[in-house]
Structure formats: C-alpha cells, structure tokens
Amino acid sequence: MSEQEPPRIEFPCSYPIKVMGDAAPDFKDFVLEVMTKHAGSISDNDVSIRDSSKGSFQSVTVTITATGIEQLTLIHQELTLSSRVKMVL
C-alpha cells in the first residue's frame, strides 16, 4: 500500500484562519495586527468574531489572500507565541 500525498494548496488563494483566545476588548486588534503584518490590508468583510457561550473566550476568523506556505507558517508561529492565543486553526 502506498502513502497518499496530502492535497496541495494552489496559491494565491482565499484562506480563513481562526484564532481563539481569552475574551478581551483588544483581542481582535491584536489578531488583526499580526495578520496585517503578514498579509497586508484586511477589510471588515474578511473578519468575523464569535464569543463563547459564557463570554470567557473569543474566536476571530480572518480570511486572507494566502501567498504561500511560508506566509502561513509565519502567521501561525507569531500567533502561537503569544500567551493570549489558545489555538490557531
């Protein structure tokens, strides 16, 4: 049995990134600062925010135009280095 190759992403493409962390008034701003640094300007239409049922956590989903694996890796690394971020999908 041969190993199946993972699907390849064709760049550039529209790519949603979900960031979850403790709810805070500036959490969205923090996420957008990191995303803008690596992906350029982001419109309000590309951002959605959702609070957990008890309001303790918040998820910010940002759809960027991904240009390559290196860009996505840098975004993931910078976000996960922050103690504010619990998970990046």
Summary of the structure (lengths in Angstrom):
residues: 89
radius of gyration: 14.4
end to end distance: 30.5
largest distance: 51.8
contacts: 210
relative contact order: 0.29
helix: 33%
strand: 33%
